[in-house]
Amino acid sequence: MAFWVQIFLLVNLITSAVRGRVEKELSSECRQFLYMETPPTGLEHPSLRFICQRYNKRTRYLTLYNTVDHIPVYSAYTFKRSAGEKCVDVPWMYEPQLSTYSDTDEMQPFPRGYMHMDFEDAQAVLDDYTNAVLYERGTLNPEEHQDDPDDKASTYTLTNVVPMTLDFNNRVWNKQENIIRKRLNNYCRGTAYIVTGITTSGKMIRRENMNRVAVPTYIWSAYCCVDYDHNAPFSERYKFPSFAHYGLNEEEDNNEVVEISVQKLKEFLRKTTFVEPNFQIFVYDCPPPGSSYNK
């Protein structure tokens, strides 16, 4: 076989392997993180890519990423019962498949002295947050909702990060993440599927006179757990099998998260963001066991 033919076949093989992880259509590998293996519908745009977030030889969760706004639209994951511990000394990572060249399908730490153009065309980089004094990196799939150290570490990628105001991230949203963690720890008996996403309104973090990272207006989240404790107190039981919440990503003294049904969240998002009429987070809004939709 001619040398150049061998090179061509090798390049094709590498390209095919990479496209199996970051692509426009969702591959079967990441469907395990979705209720009924079905992603949210009504979120279509040429700039969106599914990322099967891989770390240490395993797929950890799914992200729908906007390569123009340089932020995730949502991350979808399965909740793992945990005490809420945080990782230490985990470096921030990037997605090699969104760079100009990739020889791996796993997230990688930013190398020292990296050349910006290798990374920044399609994703955020560390410099985007360096001088953004009003914002910090907020994760959509939080490590507190994972138990395995590698699952926790895998949340430290900028493709799972959006700019959040300091007060909102540290006081408002983190408090709600812990409320959900304790609720699912105590009353979810099976698998809990969580989708956490954002809405935007045009505000951007700028660097070197360029729009670099979109700033979310709202952060929202919904969970689905059809196998739950029916003896839970009513104050918690009515929030199963599914419930949702959203919060305004602003520095406000009285800023609080709003808890609502998944159906109400859908209606809210249809009014406040750009979604198609068929927008849906969970199939049939995650019906309870024994309902006509589950038969």
C-alpha positions in Angstrom: 0.0 0.0 0.0 1.4 3.4 -1.0 2.7 5.5 1.9 0.3 8.4 1.2 -2.7 6.1 1.0 -1.7 4.7 4.5 -1.5 8.3 5.8 -4.9 9.1 4.4 -6.5 6.0 6.0 -4.9 6.8 9.3 -6.2 10.4 9.3 -9.7 9.1 8.4 -9.5 6.6 11.3 -8.5 9.3 13.8 -11.1 11.7 12.5 -13.9 9.1 12.8 -12.8 8.2 16.4 -13.0 11.9 17.4 -16.4 12.5 15.8 -17.7 9.6 17.9 -17.5 11.9 21.0 -18.2 15.4 19.7 -20.9 15.5 17.1 -24.2 17.2 16.0 -26.2 14.0 16.6 -26.2 12.2 20.0 -24.4 8.8 20.0 -25.8 5.9 22.0 -23.0 5.9 24.5 -24.2 9.0 26.3 -27.9 8.1 26.4 -27.4 6.3 29.8 -27.5 9.8 31.4 -30.9 10.7 30.0 -34.4 9.7 31.1 -35.7 7.0 28.7 -32.4 7.7 26.8 -33.9 10.8 25.2 -32.3 14.2 25.2 -34.3 17.4 25.7 -36.0 18.4 22.5 -36.5 21.8 20.9 -32.9 23.0 21.2 -31.6 23.0 17.6 -28.9 25.3 16.2 -25.9 24.7 13.9 -23.5 25.9 16.7 -24.5 23.2 19.2 -22.5 20.0 19.7 -23.1 17.1 22.0 -20.1 16.2 24.1 -19.8 12.8 25.7 -17.7 14.0 28.7 -14.9 11.4 29.0 -12.4 11.3 31.9 -10.0 8.5 32.8 -11.3 6.1 30.1 -15.0 6.4 31.0 -17.9 8.6 29.9 -19.1 10.6 32.9 -22.0 12.7 31.6 -23.4 14.6 28.6 -23.2 18.2 27.6 -24.9 20.2 24.8 -22.3 22.9 24.1 -22.6 26.1 22.1 -19.4 26.6 20.2 -20.2 30.3 19.4 -21.2 31.5 22.9 -18.5 29.2 24.4 -20.8 27.9 27.2 -22.9 24.7 27.7 -26.6 25.0 27.0 -27.1 22.2 29.5 -25.3 19.3 31.2 -27.3 16.0 31.7 -26.1 13.5 34.4 -27.2 10.8 36.8 -27.2 11.8 40.4 -24.9 9.7 42.7 -25.7 9.6 46.4 -23.0 11.5 48.3 -22.0 13.5 51.3 -21.2 16.6 49.2 -17.5 16.5 49.5 -15.4 18.6 47.2 -12.3 17.6 45.2 -8.9 19.2 46.0 -6.2 20.1 43.5 -8.1 19.2 40.4 -6.9 21.3 37.4 -9.4 23.0 35.1 -9.7 21.1 31.8 -10.7 21.7 28.2 -12.2 19.6 25.4 -9.5 18.5 22.9 -12.1 17.6 20.2 -13.1 21.3 20.0 -9.5 22.4 19.4 -7.8 22.5 16.0 -6.2 19.2 16.5 -7.0 16.3 18.7 -5.5 12.9 19.3 -7.7 12.0 22.3 -11.4 11.9 23.1 -10.9 12.7 26.8 -10.9 16.1 28.5 -7.4 17.3 29.3 -5.8 19.8 31.7 -4.8 23.1 30.1 -1.1 22.7 29.3 1.4 25.3 30.4 2.1 27.9 27.8 -0.7 26.7 25.6 -1.3 28.6 22.3 -4.7 30.2 22.5 -5.7 29.5 18.9 -5.4 25.8 19.5 -8.3 26.0 21.9 -10.3 29.2 21.9 -12.1 29.3 18.5 -14.8 26.9 19.7 -14.6 26.9 23.5 -13.8 29.1 26.5 -10.2 29.2 27.9 -8.9 30.1 31.3 -8.0 33.7 30.2 -11.6 34.4 29.5 -12.3 34.3 33.2 -9.1 35.9 34.5 -10.3 39.5 34.4 -14.0 38.9 34.6 -14.2 40.3 38.1 -18.0 40.1 38.3 -18.2 36.4 37.5 -16.7 33.1 38.4 -16.8 29.6 37.0 -20.0 27.8 37.9 -20.5 24.2 37.0 -23.8 22.8 35.7 -23.0 19.3 36.7 -21.7 20.0 40.3 -19.2 17.7 41.9 -21.5 17.6 45.0 -23.9 15.5 43.0 -21.3 12.9 42.3 -19.6 10.4 44.6 -16.7 8.7 42.8 -13.6 10.8 42.8 -13.2 10.6 39.0 -16.8 11.6 38.5 -16.2 14.6 40.7 -13.0 15.5 38.9 -14.7 15.3 35.5 -16.9 18.3 36.4 -13.8 20.5 36.3 -13.9 21.2 32.5 -14.8 24.6 31.0 -17.3 22.9 28.8 -19.3 22.2 32.0 -18.9 25.9 33.2 -20.9 29.1 32.8 -20.2 32.6 34.2 -22.1 33.0 37.5 -22.1 36.1 39.7 -20.2 35.4 43.0 -23.2 35.8 45.3 -25.5 33.8 43.1 -23.0 30.9 42.7 -21.8 30.7 46.3 -25.0 31.6 48.2 -28.1 31.0 46.1 -27.3 28.2 43.6 -24.9 26.2 45.8 -27.6 26.2 48.6 -30.1 24.8 46.1 -27.7 22.2 44.9 -27.3 20.9 48.4 -31.1 20.9 49.0 -31.5 18.7 45.9 -28.6 16.5 47.0 -30.2 15.8 50.4 -33.6 15.3 48.9 -32.4 12.8 46.4 -30.1 11.1 48.9 -33.1 10.6 51.3 -36.0 9.8 49.0 -34.9 8.7 45.6 -34.6 4.9 45.5 -33.6 4.4 41.9 -31.8 6.5 39.3 -32.2 10.2 39.3 -31.7 12.0 36.0 -30.8 15.6 36.2 -30.6 18.3 33.4 -29.2 21.7 34.3 -29.1 24.4 31.8 -29.1 28.2 31.1 -30.8 31.0 29.2 -29.0 33.9 27.7 -29.9 37.5 26.6 -26.9 38.8 24.8 -24.6 39.8 27.7 -21.0 38.7 27.0 -17.6 38.5 28.8 -15.2 40.4 26.5 -11.5 39.8 26.2 -9.1 41.8 23.9 -12.1 43.6 22.4 -13.9 40.4 21.4 -17.0 38.8 22.7 -15.8 35.6 24.3 -18.3 34.0 26.7 -22.0 34.4 27.0 -23.3 35.3 30.5 -26.5 33.4 31.4 -29.6 35.3 32.6 -31.1 32.3 34.3 -29.8 29.0 35.5 -32.4 26.2 35.6 -32.4 22.6 36.6 -34.9 19.6 36.7 -34.7 16.1 38.0 -36.6 12.9 37.3 -36.7 9.9 39.7 -39.6 7.5 39.1 -38.5 5.1 41.9 -38.9 7.1 45.1 -40.0 6.7 48.7 -43.8 7.0 48.8 -43.6 7.2 52.6 -41.7 10.5 52.4 -43.2 13.5 54.2 -45.7 15.2 51.9 -43.6 18.3 51.9 -41.0 16.3 49.9 -43.2 13.6 48.4 -45.1 16.0 46.1 -41.8 16.9 44.5 -41.5 13.4 43.0 -41.1 11.9 40.5 -39.9 15.2 39.1 -39.4 18.8 40.1 -37.5 21.8 38.9 -36.1 25.2 39.9 -34.5 28.3 38.4 -32.6 31.3 39.6 -31.6 34.8 38.3 -27.9 35.0 37.7 -27.5 38.5 39.3 -26.1 40.1 42.5 -29.3 40.8 44.4 -29.8 40.9 48.2 -33.1 39.1 48.0 -32.2 36.7 45.2 -33.7 33.3 45.7 -34.3 30.1 43.7 -37.8 29.4 42.5 -39.0 25.8 42.8 -41.7 24.7 40.3 -43.0 21.7 38.5 -41.2 20.5 35.3 -44.3 21.6 33.3 -44.1 25.1 34.8 -40.4 25.3 34.0 -41.1 24.4 30.4 -43.6 27.2 30.2 -41.2 29.6 31.8 -38.3 28.7 29.4 -40.6 29.0 26.4 -41.2 32.6 27.4 -37.7 33.6 28.3 -35.4 31.9 25.9 -35.1 30.7 22.3 -36.6 27.2 22.2 -38.7 25.4 19.6 -42.5 24.9 20.3 -41.7 21.2 20.9 -39.3 22.0 23.7 -39.3 19.2 26.3 -36.8 18.4 29.1 -38.0 14.8 30.0 -40.2 12.5 27.9 -43.8 13.2 29.0 -42.4 15.4 31.8 -41.2 12.2 33.7 -44.5 10.5 34.6 -44.8 8.4 37.7 -44.6 4.6 37.6 -47.8 2.9 36.4 -49.0 5.9 34.4 -50.3 5.3 30.9 -47.0 6.8 29.4 -44.9 4.1 31.1 -46.9 1.1 30.0 
